[in-house]
């Protein structure tokens, strides 16, 4: 089927239903004109004072295996899920808006559906020359994928960030038995937990605004669901939000006095600001996978843990993750301040001894101080400046090459935040406008990370290390504070080179 819809007559960016502050102001004005006897405390407001109900989306069904997903005809959104007799919600109110570069723009959307896939084509009256093609696909019995397949047109290169306000890919209503929301934040506060487990009942307090989270799950006594996504903010340098806005959860008022917990995706970065190198000027196209789970752990109940297990099975596995359980013996040979106390061949001898003593258990060896005069010297020279006092590039190659035969994986300690003036790759441009960094052996200067990644310079330096020391499997990036695209983009570039990232 193919349909075409026109946007409803609302101003750009208008939300379904007025903002709470506007409601309060309007009601205060209206109630002030009424006698207090006409509207007793706690009484229901007259219908004329109530917010109009949002328009319902037109349902279209997609199916695969035992999973049926009802999507909207007017806009790329999920209305509901049905797996056998089990159900979960999505967003039932019709949407029509994309947020492009932080500004909302209403779209005119056509949709074509067949079997397990719906394709949407969205254009914009106020953004001529931009077309967004997206899909919703039932990929298997337990997963549904929303994906932007193409951003095209003359204006495509101007799209830096993209979001869909209110999309609520999966939700749960307080009328469902066992309705719950689990959400958390990544935090450095080790004195408490950021995990929050919220039963969703008619009495659950609504959130005043969306709550950011890197991981969140909604569920009932029958199904749990989470979202795997590549969304990432184009955050400024040293932003320590730790991907806590990758997802958005919100508890809202539903009809007939109920509450609903909604789970949405935050902001997708497409063309990062200031990125000019072809390796990084375009990040991944937006993608979000809703993962459903029943009793995944077989404990006889369904809760957030079942959703988390299913999430883990579908998430992008970090390069080297399968090897982690094998790395039983982990250690850090350390060279510092021109004192080569652990030359490379001594470390190789120790690798052999540990292999003999442990019946060849896996080892993970982190060389700290493999470059220049040792630890925290000549950053960010990743290659071309190996520690000659410890044996230089020749002995480093012998260590990593021969050591691999003893079930040992090798890593190097690097720094992508600070630069030292004695580094061969140091330049004024590298650190221009940045504050001073660590000061102990020599004064360090903070790197302009956006320029360093955006121009591809940092990837060139790592590529030199990859070429000179191909047996090094992992780069441990120390003193790194940024999150969002600056971190995700760097990690993606390193994965393409075959580096594991720690």
N, C-alpha and C positions, 0 to 999 in steps of 0.2 A: 504494500500500500504506500501511497505517497500523498502527503498533505502539505498545505502551506498555511501558515498562520501569520497574522499581522499583530504587531505589538499593541497592547492595550493603551488607552490614552492616559499615561502617567508620566510624570517628569522623569528624566534620566536618574537612575540610582535610587528611585523610590522603593522602600521596603514594603513588603506585604504587611499592612497594618502599621499604624503610626508609632513613632518612638514613644517610650514611656514618659519622657519629660513633656512631650507635646500633649499626650493624653492628660497628664496631671494638670497642665496649665489650662487646657480647654475645659476640663471638668470643673476645675475651680471657678472659672469664669461663669460657666452655666449654672452651677449649683448656687453661686452667690446671688443669682437672679431668682432663685426659688425659695420658698419658705422652708424652714427647717422641718416643719411638720409634713411638708409634701414629700420629702425624701428622708425618712427616719434612718438613724444610724444602722448600718448593716443591711439595709434593704437593697434589693436589686435596682439598678439604674433603669430608667425608661429606655425603651428600644431606640429612641432617637438619639440617646447619648452614648450608645454602645458602638464600638468600632465595627465596621462592616466585615463580614466574614470574607476571608481571601478566596479568590476563585480557585476551583478545583481543577487539576490538570486532567486532560483527556487520556484515559488509560489505553495502552497497547501492550499486549502480552508477548514476551519472548520466552522460549523454553529450550531446555536441553537436559536430557536424562530426567531426573526426578525434580529438577529445579525450574520453577516458573517465576519469572521476574516481570512485574508490570512497570512499564516506563511511560513517560509523558510524551504525547504527540507534539507538544508545542516547543519543547526545550530539552536538552540532554540532562535528564534527571530520572532517578528511580522513585517510583511510588511505593512499591512493596515487594516482598519476597515470599514465596511459598515453597517449602521443601517438604513434600508429602503433606502432612497435616500441620506442620509447624510453620509459623509465619513471623516475619519482622517487617517493620515499616521503613519508609524512606522519607521523601518529601512530597506530600500530597498536594500542596499549593503550587499553582503554576508559577514558574519563574521565567524571566526573559532577559537577564542582565549578566554580562561579563564585566569584570573589573580589569582594565588594561592599564598598565603602568600606574596603578593606584587610583584610577578614575573610573567610575561605573559608566557603562555604555549599554543601552538597550539594543537587543538584537532582533532581527527578523529571521526566523528559522524555518527551514523545511526539513522533513523527516521521511526516510524510507526504511521500512522494516521488513525483515524476512527471517523466519525461523528463530535463530538465537541471536540475531544482531540487528541493531538499529543504527542508522547513519544519519547524522544531523549536519546540515550546512547552515551556518550563521553568518549574516552580513549586517552591516551597521550603517544607518543613515548619517550619523555624525562621524564615522570613520571610513570614508570612501576609500576603496582600494584595499580593504581588509576582509578576508574570508577565513573563518575557522571551521574546519571539518573535524567532527568528533564522532565517536562511536560508543555505544554501550553493548557489551557482548557477554553472553552467558558462556563462559569458557569450559566449565565442567560442573559437576553436581554441587560444588560448594564454593565456586568463585564467580564473581561478576566484575568485569573490567570496564571502567570508564577511561577513554584515551582520546587525546587530541591527536588526530592522525596527520593533520597538515595545517599550518598557518601560512596562508598564501595571499598573493596580491601585492600591489606596489607598496603598501604600507606594512608588509609583514616584517621587514627588517627593523621597524620602529617598536615592535612589541618586545619590551624588556621583561615585564612580569605579567602574569595572568592569574586570575582567581575567579571563582564563581560563588558570589555571596549567597548564603542560604541553601546551597545545594543539598546538604544533609543526605549523604549517600546511604546512610542506614540510621534507623532510629527505633526507639522502644517506647511504648505508651504505658502509663501507670495502670491501665485496666488489664494488662497482661500479667498473669501470675508469675511472681519472681522477677519482675522487671528491675533491671539494675544498670548502673554505669560504673565502670572502673577507669580511672584516669590518674596520671602521674605527671611529674616534672623531673627532668634531669637537674640535680642539685649537688653542690659541693658541701652542703651542710650534713655532716655525718652524724650529728647528734639527734636527728629525727628522720622520719620517712616522709617522702612527698606523695606516697601512694594514697589514693582516696577511693573508697568503695562506698557507693551511694545507692541505697535502695530507692527506686523510683515509685513513690506512692502519690496519692492525691494531695498529701500534705507536704511533699518535698518542696523546699523553697526554690523558686526559679533563680537562675543566674542572671545578674544584672547585665552581663555581657558575655560573649564567648570566652571560654577558658582554653588557653593553648596547652598542647600536650604533645610529646613525641610519640606516645603510645596510649591508646584508649580503646575500650571495648564496651559495647552495649549488648544486653541479652535479656532473656527470659528464662523460665525453668526448662525450656525446650531447646533454645538456640542461643548461641553467642556469636558475636561478629566483631571484626576489627577491620582496619584499612591499612594496606601496604601501599606506600606512595613514594614517588621521587620528588615531591614538593620540597622546595628549599628557598628560603628568603635570600635576596641579594643584600645581605646585611653588611653594614660598615665594618671596617677592620676593628678587631678587639671587641666585637660584640659578643657577649657571653650568654646569649639567650639559649645556647645549647640545643637548638632545634625544638625548643618548647612551643613553637607555633606551627610545627609541621602539620599537626591536626588541630581541629577546633571542636570542642565539645560544648554543649549548652543544654541546660534544663529550662524548658519554656512552658508556658501555659498552653494547654490543649483545650479542646471543646468539652463542655459539660463538666467543668471543674477538674479535669484530669491534668496530669503533667506528662511531658514528653521529653526524653533525653535524645538529643540529636548529635550525630557525629559527622563532621565535614572535614574537608582538606583545606589547609591554609593557602599560601601563595606559591605558585610555580615560577621559577626563574627560567626564562628562555634565552634572551640575549643579555648577558650580564653587562652592567654598566662599565665602560672603559675597556672591555675585552676586544682586542683587535687581531690577535693571533688566530689563524684558522682552526687550531686545535682546541680553542676554548671559547671562541666568539659565539658559539651556539651550544647551549646546554640541552639536555634531553627534552623531548616533547612531553607535556604533562601526561601523567598516568596514575591511576588509583585503582587498586584491586580490593574489592570487598570480599573478605574471606568468612564463610559461615562454618560453624562447627556445632555438632551435637555433643555427645559424651566422648570427647576425643581421648581422654585419659582413662576411660573405663572405670571410673570410681562410683558410678551410679547416679551422679548428679551433673547438672550443666551449670557452669559458672564462668567467670572471666578467664580462668586458667585454660579451659577448653579452647576459647577464642585465641589465647596467646599461643598455644601449641600449634593451632592451624596457621596463625600468622607466621610463626617461625618456619613452618614448612614451605611457605610461599615467598618469604622475604628474599631479597638479594643477599646471598651469602658472601661475606667478606673473603677476598682471596686469601687462601691459607687457613681458613677456619677448620677444615677437615684435618689439618695437620696438628692443631693445637693439643689435642689429648695425647699425642705421641711425644710431645716435647716435655719429658718428665724432668730432665735435669736442665735448669736454666741458670745462666750465670753471666756476669759482666766482667770480662778482662778490661782493666782500666789503665790508661796511660795519661799522664797529666803533667803539665808544667815542664816539658822537655825531659821528663824522667821516664824512660821507656822501661818501666818495671815489668811490663807484660808484652815483650816482643812477640810478633806474630808466630814465630816458630815455637816459642815456649807455650803459647796458647794451643798450638797444634799438638805438642807433646801431651798437654793436659787433656785435650780432647781424646787422644788415644787411651790414656790412663783411665779416664772416666768410662769409656766404652768397655774396656776390659773389666773394670770393677763392677759394672752394672749389667753385664751380659748384653751390651750394645743397646741399652735403652736410648730413646731419642733425646737429643740435646738441642738447646736453643742458646746460641752464643752471641751476645750483644757486644760488639767492639765499640767501646767508648774511648774516643781519642785515637781513632784510626788515621786521622789527617793531621797535617802540619806538625805542631809541637805537642799535640795531645788534645785532651778534652777541652772544649770551648776555645779552641784556637782556630783562626782563619775560617770561621763560618762566613759565608755559605759556600765554601769550596767543597762540593761533594765529590768531585773527581779532579784529577790533575794536581793534587797536592797531598799525596799520601805521606804518612809519618815515616820519614827515612830512618829515624832513630829506632823505630820498632821493626824495621826491615824493608820499608818501602813497598811499592806496588808489586814487585816480584814475590816477596814473602807473603804478602796479603793474598795474592793469587794462589800460592801453594797451600796456605792455611785453608782457604775456602774450598779449593778444588779437592785436596786430599782429605780434608775433614768431612766432606760430604760422604765419603766412603765409610765413615764411622757413625753414620746415622745422625749427623749433626747439621743443623740449619744455622746460617750465619746472618746476622743483622748488623747494621751500623747506626750509631747515634748521630743525628744531624739536627740542624736548627734552621727553620724557615721563617723565623721571626726577627732574628738579630744578625747583624753583620759587623765584622771586625775589620779595622782599617788595613791590617796586614794581609787580608785575603786577596788572592789574585783576582777574584771577581768583584772586589769592592769598587764602588764608584759613588760619587756624590749623588748621582741621579737615583741610585738604588735606595738611598735613605733620605732623600730630600723631603723636608717638611715633617719628618717623624721625630719623636722625642728620643732622648738617650735611653739606652737599655741597661743591661747588667754591667756592673763595673767592679771587676776584681783583679783579673790579670791585666786586662786592657779595657778601655771603654768600648762598650758595644753600642750600636746604633740600630734602632728599629727599622726594619725593611718596609717600604711601601708595598704591602702585599698585593693590593689590587693591581698596581702597575706591574709588579713582578710576575703575577700569574696572567694578567690580561695580555701582556706582550709575549708570553711564553718563555721568558728568561729563566724562570725557576725550573721549567720542564727541560730546557736545554742543559742546565747544570746537572739535573738528575740523569739525563740521557748520557752524559759523559761518564758518570759513575757506572751506569748500566753497561756501557761499552767496555770500560776498563776492567771492571770486576763483575763479570757475568754470573759468578756463583753466589753473590750476595742476594739473598732472597727477600729480606725485609729492611725497610727504613723505619727507624723509630724517630718520629719527629717530636722533639722536645720543645717545651716553652711555647706551645701553640695555643693561642687564646681565641682565635676567630672561629665563628661557626657560619652556617649558611653556605652560599655558593663558594666563598673563598676556600672553605675546607672541602666541600663536596667536589668542587671542580679540580682542586689539586689532587685529591684522592683518586678521582676518575682518571686523570692523566697518568698517575703512577701505576694504577692497575693495568692500563693499556701497555705500559712498559714491562709488565710482569712483576712489579714490586708489590709485596705485601706491605701493609701500612699498620704501624703500631703507634 
